[in-house]
Amino acid sequence: MKGKRIVATTGMMIIMLVLGCQVFAGEELVIFSDSSLKGFSPSGWKGAHFEIVTSPAWNGSASALRIKMDEKVEPNPGVCFNTSKAENFINISKFQESGGSLEFYINTSKPTTTDLIICLYNAAGEFEATKKISISNYVKLDGDSATWQKVSIPLKDLTGKPYTQFSGMLFRFSPPTASDVEFYLDEVKIISGASK
Ligand SMILES: [Ca+2]
């Protein structure tokens, strides 16, 4: 009897493990779609602006995020989409373990040679950030305002460290003093690797 119970218990544990994986498959964390992740908001500095706009938005949706630079910017402009409150931090380590990605759609309203540099924050913001990655490694921007291009960046390209207190994302520019820049972003998500 005792042996049977152990076999039964082990069997149930295996089933639970498999089910647990399936539950996570296809998971996504929406950072911005038409609304923002709870407590997260866009902001910019040194002549760079990050705000929610109604047009153009991806696939006829209600809103998107716009990154726009003043004609003259101060050194090291940047924008971020983040939260400073610990109660809003999110554990994304499961997405990392599953081989997940950061995904979003981007629309460049004018031809641009400016590269967007991205990193993610954990808890302490820029003091605890991932590597800074150029999106030109993942997408060739077409500069066509009529098209939205999908960008998918494997989380492992950003960091190997588990981010248990994801707190936002930062965008900088290359060259850093670029003006006449306008990017639209929409459907910003972290997705699990198993959903691919
Ligand atoms: Ca939208």
Boltz pocket constraint, residues with backbone or C-beta under 6 A from the ligand:
constraints:
  - pocket:
      binder: B
      contacts: [[A, 33], [A, 34], [A, 57], [A, 58], [A, 61], [A, 62], [A, 63], [A, 64], [A, 186], [A, 187]]
      max_distance: 6.0
